[in-house]
C-alpha cells in the first residue's frame, strides 16, 4: 500500500471546508472528513488509477462531495503527495502554484 502525505496547504483546504460544512449543518464537516479518508484509502491502493490532469498532478473526484483531491506520485519513496483539495468549480490556477 502506498503512503499518503498531505502538504500544509492541502490540510488548510480541508480545515476550511470542514468549517464551512459545519456552519451549514452540524456534523457535515465530520462526514466530509470521513469521505476524504475513504478516498485517500482508494488512492493508496493504486495511485496510478486516476488520470493525469496537469503536468504530473493526478486528480480523484470525491464520491459524495463536489471536491477533487489533487496529488502527485513519488514512486521512489512509494508515496503520493496531496497538494490540494479543491471544490470542482474553483479555478485550478488557484492551486497550480503548489506544483
C-alpha positions, 0 to 999 in steps of 0.5 A: 500500500502506498503512503499518503502525505498531505502538504500544509496547504492541502490540510488548510483546504480541508480545515476550511471546508470542514468549517464551512460544512459545519456552519451549514449543518452540524456534523457535515464537516465530520462526514466530509472528513470521513469521505476524504479518508475513504478516498485517500484509502482508494488512492493508496491502493493504486495511485496510478488509477486516476488520470493525469490532469496537469503536468504530473498532478493526478486528480480523484473526484470525491464520491459524495462531495463536489471536491477533487483531491489533487496529488502527485506520485513519488514512486521512489519513496512509494508515496503520493503527495496531496497538494490540494483539495479543491471544490470542482468549480474553483479555478485550478490556477488557484492551486497550480502554484503548489506544483 
